[in-house]
Amino acid sequence: MKKIRFLRSLCIGIFVATLSACDSGGGDSSNTETPTPPVTPPVTPPVVPPEPPIVSPQTAAMDIITQGKDGVVLAGAEVFFNEVKVSSSDQNGVAQLSSLPADDKGFWVVKVKKAGYVTQAVKVAVQEKMPPLIVHLMPVTETKYIEDIEKAQGISSLTMDAHVILPEAALVYADGTPATGKARVELTPWDIDSDDLKAMPANGRAITADNQEVDLISAGLMAVAFYDEAGNALNLAEGKTATLQMSLPFSSIDGHDLSAGGAIPMWYFNESLGLWEETPDVKGSAVVVTRDGEKMLMVEATVPHFSSWNWDFKYESAGSTFLQCLDPASKPIACSITASVVLTDGSKLVKNSSIGAEGATVYNMPDRVKEITWEATGASAESQRLMGKVKNPLDMTGAGAALPGSISISLSAPYQYTAQCLLPDSVAVACKAKIALNGSAEIDEYSLPAEGAAIYTQQLPQQANWSAYQYISKGNGEIWKYTGEGSNVSLSENKLVMTFATPPEKNQLQYSYVRCNPQAYDYNSGENVAIAQCDVTLTPQGRDQIDPVEIIPVTATIPTGVIYPISLRVEWLDMTYQYFNIQASNLDTLKNSDQCYFQSYDWMPFDDLLSHQIHDLSLNGYCGIVPMR
């Protein structure tokens, strides 16, 4: 008993997921009495909890539940303990491990892989009784095909305005052999204003450059993977770097004001550790741009290799609460919990934990929030899935709501149906779907694999209104969007089949990548002058048709030195323009009060504009007196 009391007196520093948890001190899982939660949370828990003592599980069994970011059941996911495959999830998305691998460190790294999804890995603490572990996987957002991978070019995603910008001869095989010709790239940008955060690798747990484990809050996250035609992995050559960019939906992240830009620490996902790893040598930043008069924010970083990269701040807070799950008979039950947190500045984070039937106090939670949604999953004695959901607290004042001292989540048996998308020729395809059951105004969004997936719901599924879409990339680089919708569809045998009957539309979105030199040449002094930003205008010229058409140029104000993707107007692509004019200018005042005006004026054939190459613009002009000509 001394060993058990000692374990319960310590906050577990390495835990099943992001929430730092302490055993409440209650009895074992067979105890039917609900433990009395603490009246108030501890005053100030340590930011970095101590390492737990190394123990052996009393019950050598564990359920690992694999599901998508939106809760869809993922069957056939491979489960690895410390890089050794131990099981695969069944049709219910559960890998039941009757025995657990030997351990001498006090933790395992549990990795889960499934085709079409970004690999997930989490660091799992050894506990005396292993509660269930939910592992959320993020679907690969987009696959694109590249013709000449050896060329310098920009590669765009249809999601989150994400871009990967490659230098010339950037990619190599594992043995260093240069990669040329055709390639495939999988781009997965996370939307940090959505449920994507539930599938954040390592559940947001990280290790700093000085070897401290911390929690993170994300300002942007992207996974990038390149393959040749045979499926062999490619990565950046030694000494080469690539630029990653994506939109930033918040101007503040946990109080870090990014409205005027600023530095953001960078982290990459180390699958072997099951942690994000800090990379002080890789600099991330928030960048302010203006397009057609609208101010926007994006994050940018130049990285030395491809994997999952994260623009993140450390998350440290003194809040805590006691959590416990209850079964349908109101008895304590072990469960896995996901907390979706909206902070007072509107930014978001997701925390995960697995707790025993006795409950646990979770730390490093915010003191005040806009809201927290707690979702829990457990299993009955008959291995029937139980689920529950509660929103607490919910701010109604605008000043933020305090975190309560304890929260109970009641679980019940959900209903289940399956959903799948089909192309017009009945070929199964992965898709993104919106589904409303039984005429409800509540719409749930799902990312479904091609084989379809089971969906759990708290209402009996009888009929559904749905809409769905999917982008499909062709080998020639074209991207087609398939869509479909249906109303009052009966769920025969609890199955919803969504067929794309509408003819597909070809994606017309194209970008021109431009960069202004941060040094402009002054003809008066014969010297270079540092400039901070440039105004870029893109205008089509030389149309074949003689009928007049109003031309509305695209304008952008961008920081110098930043490669910026300017999206072309779709109507330009169908009007047979012969060439485009790219003009860049800068009007600035130096410290000596001299006013400077610099500009660049270039012409470009239409095909060159769409080549995805980077167009460097060098400005020149005058500071002070402009000579007469």
N, C-alpha and C positions, 0 to 999 in steps of 0.2 A: 504493500500500500504506500510505502514511502515514495516509491518511484512514481506511482500514479499521482500522488499529491504534488510532487515536485513538478511533474509535467503540467498539471493544471494551474500551478502558480506562475507559470511563465507564459508570456505572450509568444505564440509561435511566429518566428520571424520568417521562416520559409514555409509557405502555405500553399494550399491547392490552387489558389489563384491570387488575385490582386488584393483582396481584403485581408488585412492582418487580423488574425482571430486568436482569442484566448478561450480555452475550455471554461465553461461556466462553473465547473465544480460539481455538477449533478451526477446522478448515477449512470449505469450503463444503459444501452438502448432498450432493454426490456423493462425499464422503470416506467410505470404508467403515470407517475405524478409529475405535473408540470413544475419545473423549478421556478423559484421566485426570482424574477429579473431584478437587476439592481435598480434602485430608485433613481440614482443619478449616475452618469458615466464617469469614469476616472477623470481626474483633473486634467492632466496632460500626459498622454502616453509618449514613449520615446519615438522619435522620428524613425530610427532604424532599430527594430526590435532585435533582441538577442537571438542567436542561433538556438534551435530547439535541441534538447537532448536526443541522442540516437536511441530509438526504441524499435522493438519488433512488433508488427501488428498482431493483436490477439486473434483477430479473425482474418485469415489469409485469403480474403476474397474482396473483390471490388467491381463495381459497375461503372463503365465508362460510356457516357451517352454522347453520340456524335450527331450534331445538327448544324444547319446553316445559321447565318447571322440572324435570320428571321424566325428560327425555330423549326423549320422544315426538317423532317427526319432524313438523315443521310445513312443509307445502307451501304455496305461494302467498303467502308472506310478502314484503312489499315492502321493498326495501333502498335506502336513501338515503345518499349521501355529501355531507356539508355541505348538507343540505336538498334535494339534487337526486336524483331517483330514477334509479338505475343498473341495477337488475335485480330479479328476483323469484326466490324459491327454487323448485326443481323438486320432483318427486315424492319425491325422496330428501332434501329439506330442504336442498339445496345451491344457492347462487348462485355460479356460477363466473364470475369477472370476468377476462376476457382482457386488459383494459387498465384501469389505475387513473387516476382523475381527477388533474389537475394539482394540485400542492400547493406552497405557499410558506411554510408555518408549521411544518412538521415533524410534523404530525398531521392526521388527518381526524376528524370526528364522524360515526360510522356509526350510522344510525337504522334500526330495523326495526319495521314495522307489520303487524298482521294483525287482521282483525275478530274480536272476542271476546277480545282480549288487550290488556293494558296495553302501550303503546308503550315500547320499550326503545331506549336510545341509549348508546353508549360512545365514549370518546376513544381513538383508535387511533394509535400512533406509527408514523411511516414508518420501515421497516427496509429494509436492502439486499436481503433476501430475505423476502418476506412469508409468514409461517407461516399455517396456517388459523386462522380466528376463529370460535369458537362463540358465538352469541348466544342466551341463554335468555329466553323470554317467559313472563310470568305470566298465566294465564287470568283474565278478569274473574270474580270469585267469585259475584256476585249482581246481578240486575237487579230493581228494584222500581218500581212505578208509583204516583205520588202524585196525589191528586185536586185539592187546593187548595194549590199550591206557595207562594202568597202568605202563607199562615198561618204563625205561629210554631209549630214542631213538632219532634219528635224522630223520626228515621228509624233503624230498627234493622237490623242484619245478622244472619244466622243463623250467622256465622262469627266466632270470636274475641270474641264479645260486643261487637262494634263498633257505634258509634252516631255519627250526624251530627245535630247539634242546630242548627236554623235559627231566627233571629229573624224577626219579621214583615217582609214585603216585602223579602226578602233577595236574591232572584235577579233578574238583568237579562240582556238580550241584549248582544252586543258593542258596540252603539251606545248602551247605557245605558237602553234602553226596559225598563220593568218587566215581569217575567214573571208571568203569572197562569194559573190553571186547571191542567190536567193536565201532568204532567212525568214523565220517566223518569230514574232515578238508577242509576248503575253503582257498586257498592261493592266494593272489593277490599282487604281487610285481609290482610297477610302474617302467617303463623304463623312467628315467629322460632325455633321449636323444630322446624323441618321443612325439607324441601327447597325450600320457598318462597324461602329465602335465595339459592338459586342464580340466581333471576331478579330479584335486587335491582337496580333501575335503576342504570346507570353502574357496575355491579359494585362498588358501595360506595365509589367514588372521589368526592371532594368538593373544593370550593374554599371557604376560610374567608373571613370578613369582611375580613381583611387580605391576601387574594389569595394564600394559600398552598394548594397542593394536598396533600390528606391522605387517608388511609383512614378508614373509619368502621366502627363496630360498632353494630348496631341494637338498640334496646329496644322498637321498635314501628314499623310502617310501614303506611300506608293510602293508596290511590288513590281519589279521588272525582271523578265526572264527572256533570253534570246536562245533560239535553237536553229540549227541548219535544217535542210530539207529532210534529212534522215532522222531528225529528232535529237541530235547530239547537242549538248549544252555549249553555249558560247558565253564568253565574258570579256571584260575590258583587258586589253594588253597592258603589260607592265609599263607604267609611265603615262598611260592614257587616262583621260577623265571624260565623263559625260555630264551634261547638265540636266537636272530634273526640275520641272516646274508644275505647279497645279494651283488652282484657285483657293483662296482662303476666305471662308464664309463669315468669319468673325473678326472684328477689329480689336477684340480683347480676348485673351485666353487666360482665365483664372487671374485676372487683374493685370496681366502683362499687356500694356497698351501697344498695339501694333498699327494703329491708324496712320502713323507716319512712317511705317516700316520699322526695321530693327533686326538685330541678330537673334537667331533661334538656335539652340544647341541641336546637334545632329546625332542620331543613333541608328545603328543597323541591327537587324535581327540575327542573332547567333542561334541557329536551330539546335546545335549541340548542347548549348547551355540552357536553352529554354528561356533566354533573357535577351532584352535589348542591350546593346553594348555601346557605351559612349565613345564618340570619335572626335576628340578635340581638334584634330587636324582638318576635319571636314567642316566647313563653315556653311551654315544655313542662314537664310534671311527672309524677312517679309519685304515685299517690294510693292510700291505704289505705282500704278499706271493709270492713265486716262485714255479711254477709247471713245471716240465720237462724243466727247464731253462728259462721259460718265466715269467717275472715279472707281477703281477696282483694286483689290488686294490679291497678291499671289505669293506663294512661297517658292523659294529657289535654292538649289544647292548644287555644287559640283562634286561628283562622287567618283571614287577610284575603282569601284566594282559594282556589279549589279546583284541585288538581293531585295529585301524589304528595307526601305529607309523611312525614317521618322523625324519630323521636325517637332521636337518636344521640349517641354519644361518639366523639371522635377515637380512632383505634387506632394506637398507637405501640409497637413492640417491637423488640428488637435481634437476634432470631433470624434465621437464614438457612440455606438448604440448596441444594445443586446438584441440578438436575432434568434428566433426559434420557429421551426415549422411544426404544424399540427396536422394529423391525419383526419379523415372524415369523422372519427370518433373523438376528436379533440385531444388525442394523445400525442405526445412528442414523437417526432420522426426525423431521421437523418435526411438531409436534402442538399441540393446544390442551388445557390442563389446568385442571380444577376441583378445588380443595382444600376439603373440608368439614371444618372444625376444631371440635372440642369442647374448650373451655378448661377449666382445672382447677376453676373454680367452676361448671361445667356450662353456662355461656352459650356461644353458638355464633356463628361467622362463616364466610363462604364467600369464598374468594379465587380469582381466575381469571387465567390468563396464556396467551399463545401464544408458543412458543419454537421456535427453529430446530433443525435436526438436530444442530448442535454442542452443544446443551444450554445451560443458563443457570443462574446463581445467582440465587435469588429472596430478596428481603429483606422486612423488616417482618413477619416471621413470629414467632409466640410461641416463647419459649425452652423452655417445658414445657407439655404438653397432656395431656388424657385420651386423645385419639386424633385422627388425621387420616386421612381417606379421600381418596385421589388418584384421579381419573378422567380418562383421557386419550383423545382422539380424533385420528386422523390418516388419511392416505390413501396407498394403495400407488401405485406408478408407473402402474398401470392404473386409477387413481381409485377403487379399491375401499376402502370404509370399513374402518378398523381401530380397535379399541377395547381398552382395558386398564384395570385397576383394582387398586389395592393399598392396604392399610391399614398405615400406618407413620408414627409409632410408635403403640403401643397400651399404655396404662398398665395394669399388673397389680398395682400396689402401693397405689394411692390417693394417692400423693404427686405424681403427674404424671410423664410420661415426657419425656426430653430429645429435641429434634429432631435427627435424624441429620444428618451432614455431607453426605450425598448420597443420592439416591433414583433408581432406574431403574424405569421402567414399561414392561413388555413388552406389545406390542399384537398382536392377532390378529383375524382376520376373524370377525365375529359372525353369528349367524343372525338372521332377520327374519320377523315376521308382522304382520298388521294387525288392529286391534281397533276396534269401533264399537258404539254403543248405539242401540237403536230403541225408540220408544214402542209400546204395544200395537197401534196402527194402522199400524205399520211406518214411521212418520215418523222420520227420523234426528234425534238430539238429542245435544248435548254431555252429558258425564257424568263422574262420578268413579268409578273402578273399582279393585278389588283383584283381582289375578290371580296364581295359583300354577300353574306349569307342571309337567306330568308327575308329579303327586303330591307335589311338593316341599313342605316345610314353610315355605319362604321365600316370603313374599307381597310382591309389588311393587305400589305404588300409582301410579295414573296419572290425569291429567286429560285427557280426550279431546275433541277438537273434534267438532262434529256430523258432519262428513264422514268421521270416523274418522282413524286415523293409523297409520303404521308404527312398530313397537316393535322395538328391537334387543335381543338376548339372547345370552348365552354358551352356552345349551343348545338343542338341537334341539327346537323346539316341536311336540309331538305331540297333547297334550290339556291341558285347563285346567280348574281350579276357579275360579269367579269370583263376585263380588258387585259390584253397582253401584247408584248412586242419582243422582238429580238433582232439585233444586228448580226448579219452573217457576212464574214469576209471571204472573198473569192481569191483564188490563187493569183489572179491578174491585178490584185490590189483594190478592186472595186469592193464597196461595202453596200449591202442592200438591207433595208429595214422591212421586216415582216410584222404585220399588226393584225389584230382580230379582237372581236368583242361579242358578248352574248348576254341576253337578258332572260331572267326567269328560267334558267336552265335546271332541269331536274337532275339531282345527283343519283342516278341509277346505280345501285349497288355501292353507294358511297364513293363514287368516282366522278370527277369532273374532267372532261376532255375538252381542251380548248384548241380549236383548229384555226389556223391563219388562212382565212378565205379571201381576204383582200389582196389584190395584186401588190407585190413589193415595190418599194420606192428606192431608187438609187440615192445614196448619200452624196450630197453635193458640197459638203463643207471642205474647204481648202484653205491652206495657210501659206503666207509668205513670211519667212523668218528674217528679221532685220536686226542689225546691231549698229549703234553709233559709237564711233571712236571717242573715248573720254578726253582725247587731246585734239584741239582744233588749232589750225595754223593761222597765225596773224600775219598778214602781208606787210603791215606797217613795221612791226618789230622784227620780223623774220623768225619768230619764236612760236613754240606751241603754248597754248593756253588751256588750262584744265576747265572742262565744262561738266556740269552735273547731269544734265538731261537734254533731250532733243525732241522737237516736234516733228513727227513723220506724217507725210501725206501721200497716199497711194491713189492714183487716178488712172483709169484705162484710157487709151487713145487709139485712133486709127481703125474705127469700125468699118467693116465692108459695106454695110447697108447705108443708104443715103438718107433714110428717114431720121429726123431728129429725135434723140432720146436724151432726157435729162440725166446727167451724170452726177451722182452724189459720191464724192471721194470718201475714203476711209481715213480717219485721222487718229493719231495716238501720240501721247506724250509719255516717254519712257526714260528711265535712268540710262545714262551712257554706260557702255560695257556690258549691258544685259541683252541677251538674245531674246527678242520678243516676237511671238507668233501673231501676225496680223491676219485675222480671218477676212477672206474676200467675200464680197457680196455675191450671193448665189446667182442673181440675175446676170452678173458679168460673164459667167461661164457659158451662157447660151447665146451670146451676142457677137461672137467671132471678132473680138478685139485683137488687134495685131501686136500691140505692145503696151507697156505700162510705164508711167512716170512715177518714180519714187523721189520725193523731195524731203530733205531734212533741214531743220533750221534751229538756231539757238540765239536768243536775245538775252544778254546778261550784262551786269554792271560789275566791274572789278573793284578791288579795294581802293584804288586810286581815283575812283569815280568815273573812269573811262567806260563808256558804253561800247559793248562789242556786239557785232552781228556776224554770225557764221551760217553757212548753208552748204548743202550738197544737192546736186541735181543730176539724176541718172535716168537713163532710158533702158528698158529691159524687154526683150521679146516675151510674148505670152508664155511660151513653153518653159523658158527659164524661170519665170515667176512661180510656176507650179512644180518646179523640180525638187522642192523641199530643201534646197541648199540654203546656206546662210549668206545673206547679202550684207557685207560690211560697208558702212557709210562713213566716209571721212569728210569732215566739215572744214571749210576755210573761209576767211573773210577779214574783217578789219576791227581793230580796237581804236577808239578815239576818232580822228578825222578820216572820213572816207574820201579818197582822192577823186577829183573830177576826171571823167573820161570823155 
